[in-house]
């Protein structure tokens, strides 16, 4: 039963794949359709010409042969009848798979000295044309015929050949499939050349797609591929124009945020100095508590300014500096020791362990910012007296893919619901149920740094399904 389910799922995926709109399939079908239309147009022209001038009555030599046969055997009526009958059967065989009694069979009628001496069928109507030579439309026996008559003065011999108006179309389509069979045979052989021509023609398009797909989200430089094809040039120009517009707009926004953060830091520092001075000069406990609240608000605002500067710093990293090889273990240890006093003030234990030397390629300040936000968030959201664990290890890779540095930071705080674990990486987004103050930029900084370094982050429940565990994977530096 399980195998059958797997087979049906694979079949369903294949069906969805084939039903999905495809430009290659569209071009392929268009080529086959054009070939079929051209073939059908040619067949239609042949059928039109064949019906306009029937092949049976087209050739004068057929009439001459019948006339000479009738004249040479006029002295022997029995042989004359047999010979004309054989001639008639030959005409029937060349015209189609008919019997002489068929209502779609052509008719041959011969007169001598004004007397009808032979007709293809006893039930066939006797026909007369207005003049010998041209093909005429004659109505006889409740249907339309195309008939032609030729006359010989010798023994006053007259021969008439007639076909039903739709005879040639019926012969070619219904009986012999003379024109449609080649089309049915050749269409399958047209598919592969058409597919090959489409794939070769779309190679420049795939070059544009390949370069666009290889871009990172922070790479807004114009495409390096310059197509020589006039159909692709407008597309590449439009993409490059869009990239320039987005890059200019992003640069203006980053500049505005960076300038605002720098301008805010000076008044915040001045405010803190003044509030601390006032707090030291007053003995009123109420005023001291109000000033302590001002200092806490000042700290939150200063932290927001710092995070904004870190975010701008991490976003600009690919354009600002080339990555260098770093001792990631030493970097994490340095950052953990820097915030240890913050943890100790709340009785929180920082448990850091690095199993082996870990080296990565990156930009030092951005990585410090990432580690600092992870550890500070863990301390911030953990209850007093809890333990924050920081583990750094290395994961071996394969021949195709190198290894990874694995950084895990776990706390015993309120955690993040699984439904929100993707959204918390967005800028300024915070868990609506969160009671702790914050700016919503910590994990956004982490995501920005990881994107610039080719890493990834995963959120999960902490130890004992309590709190939050953040797992960061970064590519190891080559030896």
Phi, psi and omega in degrees: 000318178296319178298318179297321178297317179297318180296316181294322177295319177296319178296319179296320177297320179295320178296316178297324179296317181286331179280343179292132180303139182221132177292323179298314179296323180296315178295321180297312179296325179295318179296315179296320180295320178295317178299317180295321179294319178297318179296314181295324176296319177296317178298318178300321178295317178298316180295321179296314179295322180293323180282330180289320177230094185301141182296326184295324185257007185281326190264126180293331184294332177297314179297317181298319180296318180294318181297315181295323177297314181296321182287319184289336182251020181296331180283349181231085186303325182294312178295325179299315179297316181297317181293317178295325177296316178297320178298317180297319179295323178296319177296320178297319182293321179286336182274331182165174181276075183243160165253161185294339181269358181291142181286350177256004182282145174293160184239135172242127178229135184233132176242144170223129179053042176076005181244134179287112183260344180205139171218147185297327182214143180293335180270355181289137179290146176281127185241153177223138174260161183288331182203148178287148175114289185282158175280130182235155173268122183236132176263121179205141179063037177064027174207168183260134179240155169249116190233154177217141182236139172231143187236139173245132181295335182289123182058018179050052183270130181228133181238132177237129173242134184221145176233146170299152186300325182261015187296312188294322178295318179296321181296311187287326185267314188274323188266308188251347183048046191295322184262327185280333181298314177301324179294315180297326180284323187277336183302313178301327180282346176278340187294311184295313176300323179294317179297317181297318180295321179294315181296320178293322181291333183269005180300315177299324177299319180293331176297316177297316180297318182296315181292321179295319181292332182281351182285144171275166182294338181266354182269103182248021177286153180298156178295138179278338181286124179243099183289145175271351184275132185293338179286329182270337183301315177298324179295312181295321178297320179294317178297314180296321177297319177295318179298319179295319180296315180295319181295317179295318180294318179296320179296319178295318179295317179296318179297320179296316181293318180296317179295318180296319179296318180293320180292327181287331185296321182296308178295329178293318178296317179296319178298318181296317180299316182292318180294321178296322179295317178295322180296325180286336185267349182251145178253357181285122183294324178298315179294322179296323178293319177298318180292326176295321176297320177298320179294321178296319176295322177296321178296317179296318179294319179295322178295320177298317178298317179298317180294322176298318178295321177295321180296315177296323179296316181290325179293327184271357186304314183298328180271345189266323186206151175279142179293148178235163180283128184232150171277098186292328178297315179294323180295315180294318180298318180299318182288324177296317179295329182291325182261007183296326179295324177297319179290321183295329180296336179251009178074020181270136180264126175264114182253100182250137177212135176239118187286327185204159177301134183231124179239136177229162174258128181181190179255123193301310185297323179293317180294321176299318179298319180296310181297319180298319180293321180295312183290318181294322176297318179298319178292318185297318186266357178277146176289160180300138178082004181278182179237132175250121182258135177234117182238134176234128180215175178236145182243124181293148179251192179250185179293325181280324184234133179287176181283180182227149168272130184247116177247123179240128177236118183236141178230181178239034180278200182286344180075185180230129178301145181304327182292340183254002187289342174273323185284336183293348176277352177284150182292135176067012175268134178227153176299123182300334181272001184283131180266339178288145177284155180177171182257345183077024181248348185300304180288334175296322176295317178302314180297318180297318180294318181294321177299320180289336183254006180071028180254185180208158181231148179225134179255138179209172176293150179283191180297137182067023180058031176239143177075207185224139173239122178256124179248121181248133178242125177233140179298135176290150175288144178293144180293000000 
